Amino acid sequence: MKKIILTGAAGRLGGYLREPLSKLCDTLISSDIQDDIGTLFEGEEYIQADLGDNAAMQSLMAGADMVVHFGGHPDEKPFDEILHANIVGCYNVWDAAHKNGVRRIVYASSIHAVGMHPKNLAIDPDSPHRPDSFYGLAKCFTEDMARLYWDKKGLEAICLRILSCANVTNARAVGSWLSYGDLIHLVERAVTTPVAGFAVIYGVSNNDRSPVDNSKATFIGYRPRDNGEQFAEEIFASSPAGDPSDLDQMLHGGPFATTDLGESGVAKLGLKEN
């Protein structure tokens, strides 16, 4: 490919994707709202842009073959903040991608699009939307928009419903973990698979206790290598006893399912980035 656009390049997950994506194209255009992202990789350029600015997105997408859209707020926020970056911003990305002839968008969706489903019932990509937050609601909107643009405009989209891409620090993450290595593998496969149409794929490692059915991901060749079971003994020994009346434990969205609308769900997770 000649040019790939990566939005959210200054974010935690975007930072892991920059170098691998730079090896898949002649030019990687990394973008974020931040002033800069530090040292660039070979073939990488940085363009500061606001997702909520349609003109900026039109300029950013010029000449691109593919977009890897990881931009936007990564946590629950008041609705006005979610609206600007995660709803209007996603519309601007799809609108600009279509008008500039982009072939495919690989989108960082989330388990929070279906976070209110009970965790003891395995869900798959065809499970109906059931968001647990404004953040999850924005993911539902964008997944539906992605399908609309595929049906009406022929713009391919692979929506990656990421579960927990961070070091395992709690009992939920033993099943929901997506290792950074598997994240890179998943995105690489979503970019390089020859045809995609519209697809929803769960971003989760090969965990023994995975709460989702990801068998429909095989068509892109996604074969996760890591397994959260390696952390189970230590994590379960230090965790409180399981409580089936605790919705944090019983719903797919975890803490997002019980945190009030507009309030941070990530704050309750105790994530460690490295």
N, C-alpha and C positions, 0 to 999 in steps of 0.2 A: 504494500500500500504506500501511496505517496504521503498522505497526511492523515494523522489521527488527532482529534481534539480530546483532551482530558480536562473536564471541569472538576472543581474541588481539589485541585492539585496541592493546595497548602494544607488540606485536611489530613487526619491520621491515616485513613485508608488510601487516599490519593497519593500520599508520600511513598507507600509501598509499591504503587503501580507505575510510577514515573519511569524508572529505569527499564523494567520489563517491556513496557509499551514502546519505549524509544527504540527498542530492537526489532519491532514489528513493522516499522515504517521509515520512510526517508526523513520525515519531519514530524515530531511530536509537538503540538501546541498545547502547553499546559496553561491552565487559566484558573484564576480565583479572584476574590475581591481584595485580597491582601496586596500590599505594595510589591512584594517580591517573595520568591521561594528559595533564595540562596543559590548555591552553585548548580548549574544546569548540566545535564548529561549530554553526551555527544548526540547531535541531531535534535536536541530539545530547545524550544523557544518558550518564553513566558509572555503572556498577554494578560494584563489586569482587566477584569470585566465584571460587571454586576449582572447576575442572572436576570434580575428584574427589568433590565434595560433591553428592549427588543432590538433597537438599532445596534447595540453592542454585540448581541448574539448574532445578528445577520452578518456583521463584519467578521466575527470570530469564525464562523462556519465556512467562509468563502474557500472553495477548493478542497474541502475535507472529504475524505472517503468514508470516515466512520467517527462516531462520537462515543466516548466512554463518560457517561454523565454521573459523577459522584459528588456534584456540588449541592449546596443547600444546607439548611440547619440539620445536624445529626441527632437532635434531641427534641423533645416536646418543648414548645414555646407558646406564648399567647398567639391567638389566631392571626392577628395582623402580621406578625413576623413570619409565621408559616405561609401565609398567603403570598407575600412578596417573593420569597426565595424558592419555596417548595411547590407552589401551585402556579402562580404567574410565571415564575422562573422556568418551570418545566414546560409550560406552554410555549414560552419564547424559544426554548431549545428545540422543541419539535417543529415549531413554525419555521425557524431559521434553517434547521436541517433539511426540511422538505424543500424550501425555496432554493436552497443551495445544492440540491441534488445529492445529499448524503445518502449512502446505501443503508446504513444500520445504526441504531443507537443501542448501546449496552447500558442499562440503567440500574443504579443501586437502589432497588426497592427494599422492602423490609418485612420481617415476620410480623411487624406491627400493623400491617394491612389486614391481618387475620388474627390479631392478638387476643381477641375475646373468645376464640374457640377453646373448648376444654382440652387440656394437654393430654388427657388419657384417651383421646380420640385422635388418631393420626390423621393429619391433613395432607392434601396433595395440591398441585397447582390448580386444580379445578374446584377446590373448596371456595365457597362464596366469601366475598369480602366481609370482614367483621372487625373494623378498626378499633384500636384501644385508646386512641388519642387523636388530637389534631394532626400530629406528625404522621400517624398511621393513615388518617383520612387523606392526607396529601398523597401518600403512596397509592391508595386506591384510585384517586383521581388520575394519577399519572399512568398507572397500569391500564385503566380504561381508555385514556387518551392514546396510549401507545397502540392498543388494539384498533382504535378508530382510525388512526393514521395508517396502519397496515391495511385495514379493510378498504379505506377510501382512497388512499394515496400510494399504497405499495411501499411505504417506508418500514423496513424491518425493525424489529425491536426484541431484545432479550432482556426481560426484567428479572433481576437477581434478588430474590427475597432473602436478604442476609439475616442470619439469626444472631450469633454472638461472635463477632470477630475481634477478639481481645484475649489476653491471657486468662486462663481459667482460675477464677477466684471464688466461685460459689457453686452450689449443687446444681442449679439450673444449667450452668454452662457446660457441665460434663456431657450433656446430651446435645446442647445447642451450639457447641464450639465450631467455629470456622477458623482454622489456623491461617496464618499469613501466607504460608506456602500454598495452601489449597485455594486461598483467595486469588493469588496470582495465577495459578493453574486455571481456575474457573474463568477469570476474565480473559486470559489468553485464548481459551477454547471458544468463548463467546464471540471474540473478535475474529478468529481464524476459521470457524466452521463455514463451509461453503454457502449453505443456505440456512435460513432460520425462520422466515416468516415472522409470526408473533409467538413468543414463548415466555412462560414463567418457570423459573428454575430456582430451587432453594439453595442458598449459600450456606452450606453446612459440610463439615468434614465427615469422614467415614466412622461416625460414632456408634458404638454398640447401642447407646440409649437415645439415638436421634428420635425426636418426636414427630418427624415429618416423613412422608413417602416421596423420595426424590427420584424414583425409577424413571420418570419421564425426562430426566436430564441426560440420559445416556446418548441421545442422538447427537449431542455436540462433542462427545468424547470426554466428558468430565468424569474423572476417576479419582476422587479424593484419596489421599494417602495417609492422612493423620487420623488419630482416634482419641477422643477425649477420655476414654477409659483409663488411660495411663495416669490420670489425675484423681480417679474415683476414690481410691482408698484414703488418700490424704484429705481430700475435700470433705468426704462424708464423715470422717472421724472428727473433724472440727466444726461441722455444721449442726445446727439444731435438729432435733428429730423431725421427720416429715409430718406435716399437718394437713390433712385433706380439706380442712375448713379454711385454709390460707389460700386466697385466690392468687397471690404472688406465685405460689407453687403449682396451682392447678390450672392456670390459663397460659396459653402460649406466649402472651405478651409479658409475662412476669411482672415486675414492678410497674411497667407502663399501664397494666390493666387496673391497678388500684390507686395510682397517683391521679390527683385531680387534673382536669383539663387545663392546659397551659403551664403546668408545673413539671419540672425536670423529672424524667424517669431514670436517666443515666445516673443521677446523683445517688440513687438507692442501690446501684449495681456494684459500686466499689471497683470500677474497672482499672486495670493496670495496662498501660499502652504497650510496654516493651517486655 
